[in-house]
Amino acid sequence: MDWQQFGLDEAAREAKLGAVMEHRTQRKVMGHVMMGYVRATELYSTVPVPEHDERCLRAEPCDFEKAPASEKAAF
């Protein structure tokens, strides 16, 4: 993928830090990973938008959701 880097100002970095700090229980397990998102830059990739497909606009249940309740536990 083609990556682009954008600089963040101090206010944006502080907002990200504040958001990460709100997740106290997650920080106990993976705080070092979460703190890695508080940095001076953001990385973005440019990915082409797929062609419009009407199927993506309809909410249809998956096959297992149509199964009788007694069979759902097997999934």
PDB file of N, CA, C, O and CB in Angstrom:
ATOM      1  N   MET A   1       0.837  -1.186   0.000  1.00  0.00           N
ATOM      2  CA  MET A   1       0.000   0.000   0.000  1.00  0.00           C
ATOM      3  C   MET A   1       0.876   1.240   0.000  1.00  0.00           C
ATOM      4  O   MET A   1       2.012   1.224   0.472  1.00  0.00           O
ATOM      5  CB  MET A   1      -0.949   0.003   1.210  1.00  0.00           C
ATOM      6  N   ASP A   2       0.334   2.285  -0.526  1.00  0.00           N
ATOM      7  CA  ASP A   2       1.010   3.570  -0.549  1.00  0.00           C
ATOM      8  C   ASP A   2       0.664   4.327   0.726  1.00  0.00           C
ATOM      9  O   ASP A   2      -0.489   4.712   0.924  1.00  0.00           O
ATOM     10  CB  ASP A   2       0.615   4.389  -1.809  1.00  0.00           C
ATOM     11  N   TRP A   3       1.659   4.545   1.600  1.00  0.00           N
ATOM     12  CA  TRP A   3       1.423   5.211   2.877  1.00  0.00           C
ATOM     13  C   TRP A   3       1.756   6.690   2.792  1.00  0.00           C
ATOM     14  O   TRP A   3       2.715   7.099   2.138  1.00  0.00           O
ATOM     15  CB  TRP A   3       2.242   4.554   3.981  1.00  0.00           C
ATOM     16  N   GLN A   4       0.929   7.485   3.478  1.00  0.00           N
ATOM     17  CA  GLN A   4       1.164   8.914   3.596  1.00  0.00           C
ATOM     18  C   GLN A   4       1.232   9.255   5.078  1.00  0.00           C
ATOM     19  O   GLN A   4       0.557   8.634   5.899  1.00  0.00           O
ATOM     20  CB  GLN A   4       0.051   9.740   2.872  1.00  0.00           C
ATOM     21  N   GLN A   5       2.037  10.230   5.405  1.00  0.00           N
ATOM     22  CA  GLN A   5       2.221  10.625   6.799  1.00  0.00           C
ATOM     23  C   GLN A   5       1.786  12.069   6.963  1.00  0.00           C
ATOM     24  O   GLN A   5       2.152  12.932   6.165  1.00  0.00           O
ATOM     25  CB  GLN A   5       3.696  10.441   7.246  1.00  0.00           C
ATOM     26  N   PHE A   6       0.994  12.331   8.011  1.00  0.00           N
ATOM     27  CA  PHE A   6       0.515  13.672   8.303  1.00  0.00           C
ATOM     28  C   PHE A   6       0.898  14.038   9.731  1.00  0.00           C
ATOM     29  O   PHE A   6       0.742  13.235  10.651  1.00  0.00           O
ATOM     30  CB  PHE A   6      -1.019  13.771   8.099  1.00  0.00           C
ATOM     31  N   GLY A   7       1.392  15.236   9.904  1.00  0.00           N
ATOM     32  CA  GLY A   7       1.771  15.708  11.229  1.00  0.00           C
ATOM     33  C   GLY A   7       0.555  16.074  12.066  1.00  0.00           C
ATOM     34  O   GLY A   7      -0.453  16.551  11.543  1.00  0.00           O
ATOM     35  N   LEU A   8       0.660  15.846  13.377  1.00  0.00           N
ATOM     36  CA  LEU A   8      -0.400  16.218  14.317  1.00  0.00           C
ATOM     37  C   LEU A   8       0.090  17.345  15.204  1.00  0.00           C
ATOM     38  O   LEU A   8       1.250  17.369  15.617  1.00  0.00           O
ATOM     39  CB  LEU A   8      -0.841  15.004  15.174  1.00  0.00           C
ATOM     40  N   ASP A   9      -0.799  18.274  15.491  1.00  0.00           N
ATOM     41  CA  ASP A   9      -0.419  19.355  16.394  1.00  0.00           C
ATOM     42  C   ASP A   9      -0.558  18.888  17.845  1.00  0.00           C
ATOM     43  O   ASP A   9      -1.048  17.790  18.112  1.00  0.00           O
ATOM     44  CB  ASP A   9      -1.288  20.616  16.140  1.00  0.00           C
ATOM     45  N   GLU A  10      -0.128  19.719  18.754  1.00  0.00           N
ATOM     46  CA  GLU A  10      -0.134  19.365  20.177  1.00  0.00           C
ATOM     47  C   GLU A  10      -1.537  19.041  20.670  1.00  0.00           C
ATOM     48  O   GLU A  10      -1.703  18.112  21.461  1.00  0.00           O
ATOM     49  CB  GLU A  10       0.454  20.501  21.008  1.00  0.00           C
ATOM     50  N   ALA A  11      -2.543  19.772  20.232  1.00  0.00           N
ATOM     51  CA  ALA A  11      -3.917  19.526  20.675  1.00  0.00           C
ATOM     52  C   ALA A  11      -4.401  18.142  20.236  1.00  0.00           C
ATOM     53  O   ALA A  11      -5.078  17.449  20.996  1.00  0.00           O
ATOM     54  CB  ALA A  11      -4.856  20.611  20.125  1.00  0.00           C
ATOM     55  N   ALA A  12      -4.060  17.748  19.033  1.00  0.00           N
ATOM     56  CA  ALA A  12      -4.455  16.426  18.540  1.00  0.00           C
ATOM     57  C   ALA A  12      -3.758  15.322  19.327  1.00  0.00           C
ATOM     58  O   ALA A  12      -4.378  14.313  19.661  1.00  0.00           O
ATOM     59  CB  ALA A  12      -4.132  16.290  17.043  1.00  0.00           C
ATOM     60  N   ARG A  13      -2.489  15.506  19.622  1.00  0.00           N
ATOM     61  CA  ARG A  13      -1.750  14.507  20.410  1.00  0.00           C
ATOM     62  C   ARG A  13      -2.321  14.396  21.823  1.00  0.00           C
ATOM     63  O   ARG A  13      -2.441  13.295  22.362  1.00  0.00           O
ATOM     64  CB  ARG A  13      -0.251  14.870  20.474  1.00  0.00           C
ATOM     65  N   GLU A  14      -2.668  15.524  22.417  1.00  0.00           N
ATOM     66  CA  GLU A  14      -3.257  15.514  23.757  1.00  0.00           C
ATOM     67  C   GLU A  14      -4.623  14.825  23.740  1.00  0.00           C
ATOM     68  O   GLU A  14      -4.960  14.096  24.673  1.00  0.00           O
ATOM     69  CB  GLU A  14      -3.391  16.952  24.298  1.00  0.00           C
ATOM     70  N   ALA A  15      -5.401  15.051  22.695  1.00  0.00           N
ATOM     71  CA  ALA A  15      -6.714  14.398  22.585  1.00  0.00           C
ATOM     72  C   ALA A  15      -6.555  12.884  22.464  1.00  0.00           C
ATOM     73  O   ALA A  15      -7.302  12.127  23.082  1.00  0.00           O
ATOM     74  CB  ALA A  15      -7.495  14.948  21.369  1.00  0.00           C
ATOM     75  N   LYS A  16      -5.583  12.448  21.670  1.00  0.00           N
ATOM     76  CA  LYS A  16      -5.331  11.013  21.540  1.00  0.00           C
ATOM     77  C   LYS A  16      -4.875  10.423  22.868  1.00  0.00           C
ATOM     78  O   LYS A  16      -5.328   9.346  23.252  1.00  0.00           O
ATOM     79  CB  LYS A  16      -4.281  10.746  20.453  1.00  0.00           C
ATOM     80  N   LEU A  17      -3.996  11.105  23.562  1.00  0.00           N
ATOM     81  CA  LEU A  17      -3.525  10.626  24.854  1.00  0.00           C
ATOM     82  C   LEU A  17      -4.692  10.526  25.837  1.00  0.00           C
ATOM     83  O   LEU A  17      -4.808   9.541  26.567  1.00  0.00           O
ATOM     84  CB  LEU A  17      -2.428  11.556  25.408  1.00  0.00           C
ATOM     85  N   GLY A  18      -5.538  11.526  25.856  1.00  0.00           N
ATOM     86  CA  GLY A  18      -6.705  11.505  26.741  1.00  0.00           C
ATOM     87  C   GLY A  18      -7.634  10.343  26.435  1.00  0.00           C
ATOM     88  O   GLY A  18      -8.168   9.716  27.349  1.00  0.00           O
ATOM     89  N   ALA A  19      -7.828  10.055  25.159  1.00  0.00           N
ATOM     90  CA  ALA A  19      -8.687   8.933  24.775  1.00  0.00           C
ATOM     91  C   ALA A  19      -8.079   7.612  25.218  1.00  0.00           C
ATOM     92  O   ALA A  19      -8.788   6.752  25.741  1.00  0.00           O
ATOM     93  CB  ALA A  19      -8.917   8.925  23.259  1.00  0.00           C
ATOM     94  N   VAL A  20      -6.786   7.438  25.019  1.00  0.00           N
ATOM     95  CA  VAL A  20      -6.112   6.201  25.433  1.00  0.00           C
ATOM     96  C   VAL A  20      -6.184   6.053  26.954  1.00  0.00           C
ATOM     97  O   VAL A  20      -6.414   4.953  27.456  1.00  0.00           O
ATOM     98  CB  VAL A  20      -4.631   6.193  24.956  1.00  0.00           C
ATOM     99  N   MET A  21      -5.992   7.130  27.677  1.00  0.00           N
ATOM    100  CA  MET A  21      -5.981   7.063  29.137  1.00  0.00           C
ATOM    101  C   MET A  21      -7.346   6.667  29.706  1.00  0.00           C
ATOM    102  O   MET A  21      -7.409   6.161  30.826  1.00  0.00           O
ATOM    103  CB  MET A  21      -5.551   8.404  29.714  1.00  0.00           C
ATOM    104  N   GLU A  22      -8.419   6.877  28.981  1.00  0.00           N
ATOM    105  CA  GLU A  22      -9.758   6.499  29.435  1.00  0.00           C
ATOM    106  C   GLU A  22      -9.957   4.990  29.461  1.00  0.00           C
ATOM    107  O   GLU A  22     -10.861   4.501  30.139  1.00  0.00           O
ATOM    108  CB  GLU A  22     -10.805   7.132  28.544  1.00  0.00           C
ATOM    109  N   HIS A  23      -9.139   4.255  28.746  1.00  0.00           N
ATOM    110  CA  HIS A  23      -9.285   2.797  28.649  1.00  0.00           C
ATOM    111  C   HIS A  23      -8.381   2.118  29.677  1.00  0.00           C
ATOM    112  O   HIS A  23      -7.403   1.460  29.324  1.00  0.00           O
ATOM    113  CB  HIS A  23      -8.944   2.301  27.214  1.00  0.00           C
ATOM    114  N   ARG A  24      -8.721   2.288  30.931  1.00  0.00           N
ATOM    115  CA  ARG A  24      -7.861   1.824  32.020  1.00  0.00           C
ATOM    116  C   ARG A  24      -7.638   0.314  32.000  1.00  0.00           C
ATOM    117  O   ARG A  24      -6.501  -0.141  32.132  1.00  0.00           O
ATOM    118  CB  ARG A  24      -8.457   2.226  33.346  1.00  0.00           C
ATOM    119  N   THR A  25      -8.692  -0.461  31.840  1.00  0.00           N
ATOM    120  CA  THR A  25      -8.521  -1.912  31.884  1.00  0.00           C
ATOM    121  C   THR A  25      -7.719  -2.417  30.697  1.00  0.00           C
ATOM    122  O   THR A  25      -6.902  -3.325  30.849  1.00  0.00           O
ATOM    123  CB  THR A  25      -9.874  -2.602  31.922  1.00  0.00           C
ATOM    124  N   GLN A  26      -7.937  -1.846  29.516  1.00  0.00           N
ATOM    125  CA  GLN A  26      -7.168  -2.271  28.349  1.00  0.00           C
ATOM    126  C   GLN A  26      -5.694  -1.907  28.486  1.00  0.00           C
ATOM    127  O   GLN A  26      -4.822  -2.655  28.042  1.00  0.00           O
ATOM    128  CB  GLN A  26      -7.742  -1.646  27.084  1.00  0.00           C
ATOM    129  N   ARG A  27      -5.417  -0.763  29.099  1.00  0.00           N
ATOM    130  CA  ARG A  27      -4.030  -0.334  29.276  1.00  0.00           C
ATOM    131  C   ARG A  27      -3.256  -1.298  30.164  1.00  0.00           C
ATOM    132  O   ARG A  27      -2.047  -1.459  29.998  1.00  0.00           O
ATOM    133  CB  ARG A  27      -3.983   1.070  29.869  1.00  0.00           C
ATOM    134  N   LYS A  28      -3.944  -1.944  31.110  1.00  0.00           N
ATOM    135  CA  LYS A  28      -3.262  -2.903  31.980  1.00  0.00           C
ATOM    136  C   LYS A  28      -2.696  -4.067  31.179  1.00  0.00           C
ATOM    137  O   LYS A  28      -1.651  -4.619  31.522  1.00  0.00           O
ATOM    138  CB  LYS A  28      -4.218  -3.424  33.055  1.00  0.00           C
ATOM    139  N   VAL A  29      -3.388  -4.432  30.119  1.00  0.00           N
ATOM    140  CA  VAL A  29      -2.984  -5.585  29.318  1.00  0.00           C
ATOM    141  C   VAL A  29      -2.097  -5.185  28.149  1.00  0.00           C
ATOM    142  O   VAL A  29      -1.110  -5.858  27.855  1.00  0.00           O
ATOM    143  CB  VAL A  29      -4.206  -6.317  28.805  1.00  0.00           C
ATOM    144  N   MET A  30      -2.448  -4.088  27.483  1.00  0.00           N
ATOM    145  CA  MET A  30      -1.716  -3.714  26.267  1.00  0.00           C
ATOM    146  C   MET A  30      -1.428  -2.218  26.191  1.00  0.00           C
ATOM    147  O   MET A  30      -1.523  -1.606  25.128  1.00  0.00           O
ATOM    148  CB  MET A  30      -2.501  -4.139  25.041  1.00  0.00           C
ATOM    149  N   GLY A  31      -1.079  -1.648  27.324  1.00  0.00           N
ATOM    150  CA  GLY A  31      -0.816  -0.220  27.381  1.00  0.00           C
ATOM    151  C   GLY A  31       0.287   0.236  26.451  1.00  0.00           C
ATOM    152  O   GLY A  31       0.177   1.299  25.839  1.00  0.00           O
ATOM    153  N   HIS A  32       1.360  -0.555  26.331  1.00  0.00           N
ATOM    154  CA  HIS A  32       2.478  -0.157  25.464  1.00  0.00           C
ATOM    155  C   HIS A  32       2.035  -0.087  24.004  1.00  0.00           C
ATOM    156  O   HIS A  32       2.520   0.757  23.251  1.00  0.00           O
ATOM    157  CB  HIS A  32       3.654  -1.143  25.613  1.00  0.00           C
ATOM    158  N   VAL A  33       1.129  -0.957  23.604  1.00  0.00           N
ATOM    159  CA  VAL A  33       0.616  -0.908  22.224  1.00  0.00           C
ATOM    160  C   VAL A  33      -0.266   0.328  22.039  1.00  0.00           C
ATOM    161  O   VAL A  33      -0.131   1.060  21.059  1.00  0.00           O
ATOM    162  CB  VAL A  33      -0.188  -2.201  21.884  1.00  0.00           C
ATOM    163  N   MET A  34      -1.161   0.546  22.989  1.00  0.00           N
ATOM    164  CA  MET A  34      -2.063   1.688  22.890  1.00  0.00           C
ATOM    165  C   MET A  34      -1.307   3.016  22.898  1.00  0.00           C
ATOM    166  O   MET A  34      -1.659   3.938  22.161  1.00  0.00           O
ATOM    167  CB  MET A  34      -3.065   1.657  24.032  1.00  0.00           C
ATOM    168  N   MET A  35      -0.278   3.113  23.723  1.00  0.00           N
ATOM    169  CA  MET A  35       0.489   4.358  23.780  1.00  0.00           C
ATOM    170  C   MET A  35       1.245   4.595  22.473  1.00  0.00           C
ATOM    171  O   MET A  35       1.602   5.732  22.163  1.00  0.00           O
ATOM    172  CB  MET A  35       1.473   4.328  24.961  1.00  0.00           C
ATOM    173  N   GLY A  36       1.488   3.547  21.717  1.00  0.00           N
ATOM    174  CA  GLY A  36       2.144   3.691  20.427  1.00  0.00           C
ATOM    175  C   GLY A  36       1.333   4.500  19.427  1.00  0.00           C
ATOM    176  O   GLY A  36       1.873   5.001  18.440  1.00  0.00           O
ATOM    177  N   TYR A  37       0.024   4.627  19.686  1.00  0.00           N
ATOM    178  CA  TYR A  37      -0.822   5.422  18.796  1.00  0.00           C
ATOM    179  C   TYR A  37      -0.771   6.912  19.113  1.00  0.00           C
ATOM    180  O   TYR A  37      -1.276   7.729  18.343  1.00  0.00           O
ATOM    181  CB  TYR A  37      -2.251   4.939  18.877  1.00  0.00           C
ATOM    182  N   VAL A  38      -0.171   7.264  20.232  1.00  0.00           N
ATOM    183  CA  VAL A  38      -0.033   8.672  20.602  1.00  0.00           C
ATOM    184  C   VAL A  38       1.328   9.124  20.098  1.00  0.00           C
ATOM    185  O   VAL A  38       2.338   8.970  20.785  1.00  0.00           O
ATOM    186  CB  VAL A  38      -0.179   8.892  22.164  1.00  0.00           C
ATOM    187  N   ARG A  39       1.348   9.673  18.917  1.00  0.00           N
ATOM    188  CA  ARG A  39       2.610  10.086  18.293  1.00  0.00           C
ATOM    189  C   ARG A  39       2.403  11.394  17.537  1.00  0.00           C
ATOM    190  O   ARG A  39       1.290  11.916  17.472  1.00  0.00           O
ATOM    191  CB  ARG A  39       3.145   8.982  17.335  1.00  0.00           C
ATOM    192  N   ALA A  40       3.457  11.902  16.983  1.00  0.00           N
ATOM    193  CA  ALA A  40       3.416  13.207  16.313  1.00  0.00           C
ATOM    194  C   ALA A  40       2.892  13.126  14.884  1.00  0.00           C
ATOM    195  O   ALA A  40       2.639  14.155  14.256  1.00  0.00           O
ATOM    196  CB  ALA A  40       4.795  13.821  16.304  1.00  0.00           C
ATOM    197  N   THR A  41       2.726  11.907  14.365  1.00  0.00           N
ATOM    198  CA  THR A  41       2.245  11.756  12.989  1.00  0.00           C
ATOM    199  C   THR A  41       1.144  10.703  12.925  1.00  0.00           C
ATOM    200  O   THR A  41       1.024   9.855  13.810  1.00  0.00           O
ATOM    201  CB  THR A  41       3.406  11.375  12.043  1.00  0.00           C
ATOM    202  N   GLU A  42       0.350  10.770  11.872  1.00  0.00           N
ATOM    203  CA  GLU A  42      -0.652   9.750  11.561  1.00  0.00           C
ATOM    204  C   GLU A  42      -0.299   9.165  10.214  1.00  0.00           C
ATOM    205  O   GLU A  42       0.100   9.885   9.298  1.00  0.00           O
ATOM    206  CB  GLU A  42      -2.107  10.339  11.561  1.00  0.00           C
ATOM    207  N   LEU A  43      -0.444   7.873  10.093  1.00  0.00           N
ATOM    208  CA  LEU A  43      -0.199   7.209   8.816  1.00  0.00           C
ATOM    209  C   LEU A  43      -1.528   6.853   8.168  1.00  0.00           C
ATOM    210  O   LEU A  43      -2.442   6.366   8.834  1.00  0.00           O
ATOM    211  CB  LEU A  43       0.672   5.943   9.006  1.00  0.00           C
ATOM    212  N   TYR A  44      -1.629   7.095   6.888  1.00  0.00           N
ATOM    213  CA  TYR A  44      -2.814   6.765   6.110  1.00  0.00           C
ATOM    214  C   TYR A  44      -2.363   6.062   4.846  1.00  0.00           C
ATOM    215  O   TYR A  44      -1.283   6.325   4.318  1.00  0.00           O
ATOM    216  CB  TYR A  44      -3.655   8.035   5.780  1.00  0.00           C
ATOM    217  N   SER A  45      -3.202   5.172   4.377  1.00  0.00           N
ATOM    218  CA  SER A  45      -2.917   4.546   3.090  1.00  0.00           C
ATOM    219  C   SER A  45      -4.022   4.925   2.119  1.00  0.00           C
ATOM    220  O   SER A  45      -5.172   5.129   2.508  1.00  0.00           O
ATOM    221  CB  SER A  45      -2.797   2.995   3.226  1.00  0.00           C
ATOM    222  N   THR A  46      -3.664   5.012   0.886  1.00  0.00           N
ATOM    223  CA  THR A  46      -4.651   5.306  -0.143  1.00  0.00           C
ATOM    224  C   THR A  46      -5.060   3.984  -0.779  1.00  0.00           C
ATOM    225  O   THR A  46      -4.249   3.304  -1.407  1.00  0.00           O
ATOM    226  CB  THR A  46      -4.089   6.309  -1.215  1.00  0.00           C
ATOM    227  N   VAL A  47      -6.311   3.639  -0.608  1.00  0.00           N
ATOM    228  CA  VAL A  47      -6.865   2.408  -1.155  1.00  0.00           C
ATOM    229  C   VAL A  47      -8.028   2.799  -2.050  1.00  0.00           C
ATOM    230  O   VAL A  47      -8.880   3.584  -1.634  1.00  0.00           O
ATOM    231  CB  VAL A  47      -7.317   1.415  -0.021  1.00  0.00           C
ATOM    232  N   PRO A  48      -8.086   2.277  -3.259  1.00  0.00           N
ATOM    233  CA  PRO A  48      -9.202   2.630  -4.138  1.00  0.00           C
ATOM    234  C   PRO A  48     -10.544   2.209  -3.537  1.00  0.00           C
ATOM    235  O   PRO A  48     -10.647   1.159  -2.902  1.00  0.00           O
ATOM    236  CB  PRO A  48      -9.018   1.980  -5.511  1.00  0.00           C
ATOM    237  N   VAL A  49     -11.543   3.015  -3.738  1.00  0.00           N
ATOM    238  CA  VAL A  49     -12.897   2.705  -3.275  1.00  0.00           C
ATOM    239  C   VAL A  49     -13.485   1.670  -4.229  1.00  0.00           C
ATOM    240  O   VAL A  49     -13.439   1.855  -5.446  1.00  0.00           O
ATOM    241  CB  VAL A  49     -13.800   4.001  -3.206  1.00  0.00           C
ATOM    242  N   PRO A  50     -14.044   0.568  -3.684  1.00  0.00           N
ATOM    243  CA  PRO A  50     -14.626  -0.438  -4.577  1.00  0.00           C
ATOM    244  C   PRO A  50     -15.846   0.107  -5.304  1.00  0.00           C
ATOM    245  O   PRO A  50     -16.480   1.064  -4.862  1.00  0.00           O
ATOM    246  CB  PRO A  50     -15.007  -1.692  -3.792  1.00  0.00           C
ATOM    247  N   GLU A  51     -16.154  -0.521  -6.420  1.00  0.00           N
ATOM    248  CA  GLU A  51     -17.338  -0.108  -7.170  1.00  0.00           C
ATOM    249  C   GLU A  51     -18.574  -0.286  -6.312  1.00  0.00           C
ATOM    250  O   GLU A  51     -18.619  -1.156  -5.442  1.00  0.00           O
ATOM    251  CB  GLU A  51     -17.472  -0.910  -8.481  1.00  0.00           C
ATOM    252  N   HIS A  52     -19.574   0.541  -6.559  1.00  0.00           N
ATOM    253  CA  HIS A  52     -20.840   0.497  -5.826  1.00  0.00           C
ATOM    254  C   HIS A  52     -21.523  -0.848  -6.070  1.00  0.00           C
ATOM    255  O   HIS A  52     -21.634  -1.297  -7.211  1.00  0.00           O
ATOM    256  CB  HIS A  52     -21.770   1.671  -6.253  1.00  0.00           C
ATOM    257  N   ASP A  53     -21.971  -1.476  -5.009  1.00  0.00           N
ATOM    258  CA  ASP A  53     -22.638  -2.765  -5.099  1.00  0.00           C
ATOM    259  C   ASP A  53     -23.883  -2.705  -4.218  1.00  0.00           C
ATOM    260  O   ASP A  53     -23.769  -2.492  -3.011  1.00  0.00           O
ATOM    261  CB  ASP A  53     -21.687  -3.936  -4.668  1.00  0.00           C
ATOM    262  N   GLU A  54     -25.049  -2.886  -4.791  1.00  0.00           N
ATOM    263  CA  GLU A  54     -26.302  -2.810  -4.046  1.00  0.00           C
ATOM    264  C   GLU A  54     -26.351  -3.789  -2.888  1.00  0.00           C
ATOM    265  O   GLU A  54     -27.020  -3.516  -1.891  1.00  0.00           O
ATOM    266  CB  GLU A  54     -27.464  -3.060  -4.965  1.00  0.00           C
ATOM    267  N   ARG A  55     -25.662  -4.927  -2.986  1.00  0.00           N
ATOM    268  CA  ARG A  55     -25.689  -5.913  -1.913  1.00  0.00           C
ATOM    269  C   ARG A  55     -25.093  -5.354  -0.634  1.00  0.00           C
ATOM    270  O   ARG A  55     -25.460  -5.790   0.457  1.00  0.00           O
ATOM    271  CB  ARG A  55     -24.943  -7.169  -2.329  1.00  0.00           C
ATOM    272  N   CYS A  56     -24.194  -4.411  -0.742  1.00  0.00           N
ATOM    273  CA  CYS A  56     -23.560  -3.843   0.446  1.00  0.00           C
ATOM    274  C   CYS A  56     -24.510  -2.929   1.215  1.00  0.00           C
ATOM    275  O   CYS A  56     -24.250  -2.607   2.375  1.00  0.00           O
ATOM    276  CB  CYS A  56     -22.306  -3.073   0.054  1.00  0.00           C
ATOM    277  N   LEU A  57     -25.581  -2.517   0.602  1.00  0.00           N
ATOM    278  CA  LEU A  57     -26.502  -1.575   1.230  1.00  0.00           C
ATOM    279  C   LEU A  57     -27.641  -2.266   1.971  1.00  0.00           C
ATOM    280  O   LEU A  57     -28.366  -1.615   2.722  1.00  0.00           O
ATOM    281  CB  LEU A  57     -27.069  -0.647   0.189  1.00  0.00           C
ATOM    282  N   ARG A  58     -27.809  -3.561   1.775  1.00  0.00           N
ATOM    283  CA  ARG A  58     -28.902  -4.295   2.418  1.00  0.00           C
ATOM    284  C   ARG A  58     -28.360  -5.074   3.611  1.00  0.00           C
ATOM    285  O   ARG A  58     -27.326  -5.736   3.525  1.00  0.00           O
ATOM    286  CB  ARG A  58     -29.598  -5.253   1.410  1.00  0.00           C
ATOM    287  N   ALA A  59     -29.066  -4.982   4.702  1.00  0.00           N
ATOM    288  CA  ALA A  59     -28.692  -5.777   5.880  1.00  0.00           C
ATOM    289  C   ALA A  59     -29.394  -7.123   5.770  1.00  0.00           C
ATOM    290  O   ALA A  59     -30.608  -7.217   5.955  1.00  0.00           O
ATOM    291  CB  ALA A  59     -29.074  -5.042   7.227  1.00  0.00           C
ATOM    292  N   GLU A  60     -28.633  -8.149   5.470  1.00  0.00           N
ATOM    293  CA  GLU A  60     -29.201  -9.483   5.350  1.00  0.00           C
ATOM    294  C   GLU A  60     -28.548 -10.387   6.378  1.00  0.00           C
ATOM    295  O   GLU A  60     -27.341 -10.297   6.603  1.00  0.00           O
ATOM    296  CB  GLU A  60     -29.014 -10.047   3.918  1.00  0.00           C
ATOM    297  N   PRO A  61     -29.337 -11.267   7.011  1.00  0.00           N
ATOM    298  CA  PRO A  61     -28.761 -12.152   8.020  1.00  0.00           C
ATOM    299  C   PRO A  61     -27.810 -13.166   7.391  1.00  0.00           C
ATOM    300  O   PRO A  61     -27.977 -13.572   6.241  1.00  0.00           O
ATOM    301  CB  PRO A  61     -29.868 -12.875   8.782  1.00  0.00           C
ATOM    302  N   CYS A  62     -26.821 -13.559   8.167  1.00  0.00           N
ATOM    303  CA  CYS A  62     -25.920 -14.609   7.722  1.00  0.00           C
ATOM    304  C   CYS A  62     -26.647 -15.945   7.783  1.00  0.00           C
ATOM    305  O   CYS A  62     -27.684 -16.053   8.437  1.00  0.00           O
ATOM    306  CB  CYS A  62     -24.630 -14.640   8.582  1.00  0.00           C
ATOM    307  N   ASP A  63     -26.122 -16.952   7.117  1.00  0.00           N
ATOM    308  CA  ASP A  63     -26.767 -18.265   7.095  1.00  0.00           C
ATOM    309  C   ASP A  63     -27.010 -18.815   8.493  1.00  0.00           C
ATOM    310  O   ASP A  63     -28.071 -19.379   8.757  1.00  0.00           O
ATOM    311  CB  ASP A  63     -25.927 -19.241   6.304  1.00  0.00           C
ATOM    312  N   PHE A  64     -26.023 -18.657   9.409  1.00  0.00           N
ATOM    313  CA  PHE A  64     -26.210 -19.231  10.741  1.00  0.00           C
ATOM    314  C   PHE A  64     -27.320 -18.535  11.510  1.00  0.00           C
ATOM    315  O   PHE A  64     -27.911 -19.136  12.407  1.00  0.00           O
ATOM    316  CB  PHE A  64     -24.919 -19.156  11.530  1.00  0.00           C
ATOM    317  N   GLU A  65     -27.623 -17.264  11.177  1.00  0.00           N
ATOM    318  CA  GLU A  65     -28.695 -16.552  11.868  1.00  0.00           C
ATOM    319  C   GLU A  65     -30.067 -17.075  11.459  1.00  0.00           C
ATOM    320  O   GLU A  65     -31.044 -16.865  12.179  1.00  0.00           O
ATOM    321  CB  GLU A  65     -28.602 -15.057  11.586  1.00  0.00           C
ATOM    322  N   LYS A  66     -30.156 -17.746  10.323  1.00  0.00           N
ATOM    323  CA  LYS A  66     -31.415 -18.314   9.858  1.00  0.00           C
ATOM    324  C   LYS A  66     -31.659 -19.695  10.460  1.00  0.00           C
ATOM    325  O   LYS A  66     -32.772 -20.214  10.382  1.00  0.00           O
ATOM    326  CB  LYS A  66     -31.425 -18.398   8.336  1.00  0.00           C
ATOM    327  N   ALA A  67     -30.644 -20.287  11.052  1.00  0.00           N
ATOM    328  CA  ALA A  67     -30.759 -21.636  11.599  1.00  0.00           C
ATOM    329  C   ALA A  67     -31.658 -21.649  12.826  1.00  0.00           C
ATOM    330  O   ALA A  67     -31.757 -20.644  13.529  1.00  0.00           O
ATOM    331  CB  ALA A  67     -29.378 -22.192  11.952  1.00  0.00           C
ATOM    332  N   PRO A  68     -32.320 -22.787  13.093  1.00  0.00           N
ATOM    333  CA  PRO A  68     -33.129 -22.898  14.316  1.00  0.00           C
ATOM    334  C   PRO A  68     -32.258 -22.681  15.548  1.00  0.00           C
ATOM    335  O   PRO A  68     -31.057 -22.950  15.516  1.00  0.00           O
ATOM    336  CB  PRO A  68     -33.824 -24.280  14.391  1.00  0.00           C
ATOM    337  N   ALA A  69     -32.850 -22.200  16.622  1.00  0.00           N
ATOM    338  CA  ALA A  69     -32.102 -21.882  17.840  1.00  0.00           C
ATOM    339  C   ALA A  69     -31.269 -23.058  18.328  1.00  0.00           C
ATOM    340  O   ALA A  69     -30.168 -22.854  18.839  1.00  0.00           O
ATOM    341  CB  ALA A  69     -33.052 -21.446  18.936  1.00  0.00           C
ATOM    342  N   SER A  70     -31.763 -24.279  18.184  1.00  0.00           N
ATOM    343  CA  SER A  70     -31.029 -25.451  18.667  1.00  0.00           C
ATOM    344  C   SER A  70     -29.740 -25.653  17.885  1.00  0.00           C
ATOM    345  O   SER A  70     -28.812 -26.278  18.399  1.00  0.00           O
ATOM    346  CB  SER A  70     -31.899 -26.705  18.571  1.00  0.00           C
ATOM    347  N   GLU A  71     -29.651 -25.144  16.659  1.00  0.00           N
ATOM    348  CA  GLU A  71     -28.458 -25.318  15.848  1.00  0.00           C
ATOM    349  C   GLU A  71     -27.489 -24.164  15.994  1.00  0.00           C
ATOM    350  O   GLU A  71     -26.319 -24.306  15.639  1.00  0.00           O
ATOM    351  CB  GLU A  71     -28.836 -25.481  14.409  1.00  0.00           C
ATOM    352  N   LYS A  72     -27.930 -23.038  16.497  1.00  0.00           N
ATOM    353  CA  LYS A  72     -27.064 -21.854  16.592  1.00  0.00           C
ATOM    354  C   LYS A  72     -25.885 -22.088  17.504  1.00  0.00           C
ATOM    355  O   LYS A  72     -24.802 -21.559  17.255  1.00  0.00           O
ATOM    356  CB  LYS A  72     -27.853 -20.660  17.084  1.00  0.00           C
ATOM    357  N   ALA A  73     -26.066 -22.876  18.568  1.00  0.00           N
ATOM    358  CA  ALA A  73     -24.990 -23.094  19.522  1.00  0.00           C
ATOM    359  C   ALA A  73     -23.818 -23.833  18.905  1.00  0.00           C
ATOM    360  O   ALA A  73     -22.702 -23.765  19.421  1.00  0.00           O
ATOM    361  CB  ALA A  73     -25.502 -23.857  20.713  1.00  0.00           C
ATOM    362  N   ALA A  74     -24.055 -24.542  17.802  1.00  0.00           N
ATOM    363  CA  ALA A  74     -22.992 -25.300  17.170  1.00  0.00           C
ATOM    364  C   ALA A  74     -22.024 -24.415  16.416  1.00  0.00           C
ATOM    365  O   ALA A  74     -20.929 -24.860  16.073  1.00  0.00           O
ATOM    366  CB  ALA A  74     -23.571 -26.319  16.244  1.00  0.00           C
ATOM    367  N   PHE A  75     -22.396 -23.179  16.148  1.00  0.00           N
ATOM    368  CA  PHE A  75     -21.534 -22.305  15.346  1.00  0.00           C
ATOM    369  C   PHE A  75     -20.554 -21.645  16.200  1.00  0.00           C
ATOM    370  O   PHE A  75     -19.734 -20.866  15.712  1.00  0.00           O
ATOM    371  CB  PHE A  75     -22.317 -21.280  14.595  1.00  0.00           C
TER     372      PHE A  75
END
